[in-house]
Amino acid sequence: MPRKAKTTKYKMKTHKATAKRFRATGSGKLLRTKGGKSHLRRNTSERTKAQFTEMIPVEGKGYQKRVKRLAPYIEKNH
């Protein structure tokens, strides 16, 4: 009788919206995109629109903890 491969009972599900909005650097810092990039940008200056492309680090331990809870595999996959 062949032995069954050992499996875990369950996997944690990733919150997909969180996984799309955040990414982790090599050192483990969380980066986030800025809001306001999609529409109603006609009256925004070029300098401001250029600043929307930058990703900025997530400040605050509470926010970092929440993102890691919602997307537990973000360090391994991104």
N, C-alpha and C positions, 0 to 999 in steps of 0.2 A: 504494500500500500504506500503510494508516494506521499511525502509530507507536504502540507500546504505552506505556502509562503506566508510569513508573518505580516499581517496588515494592521494598520491602526483602525480604531473604531470610526473616526470621523475626521474630516478636514475642516479647518476654519474657512469660512467664505470671505472673500475679499469684496469690500464695497467698491464697485467699479468706478463710480464717480470720483471717489477719493483717489483711487489708483491713477486716474487720468490727470488729476489736478496737481499731484505732488510727485516729487522724485527725490531719491537719496543720492548724495555724493559719495565718493569713494571713502571719505572719512566718516560717513554716517550722518552728516547734517541733512536735514529736510529742506528742500527748496519748494517754493510755491510760485504759481503764476499770478499775475495781477488781474483784477477784474476790470471790466469796462473796455474790452478789446473788440467786441463783436459789432455793435451797431451804435448809431447816434454819435459818430465820430467826425462828422463833417465840419463841425465848428471847433474841433480840438486842434491845437497847434501841432506842427510837425514834430517839435521837440518833445512834447508830451506823448505823442503817438509812438515815437521812437523808444521812449522809456517803458512802454508797455511790453516790449519784447524781453526785457530783463526778467530773470527769475530771482526772487529774493528769499533769504533764509527765513524759516518759521521761527518766530520769537515766542518764548513762553513755554514752560514745561507742560502745562495743561494741554495746550494745542498739540504739542508733539506727541504726548501720550494718547490723545484722542485719535490722531492720524495713524499711529502705529497699531491701535486697537482695530480700527476700521480696515486697514490694509496691512495685515501682519507679515506678508511676504515681500513688502516693498524693498527691503534692503537686499534681498537675495536676487530679485528679478530685474531691478532697474540699475 
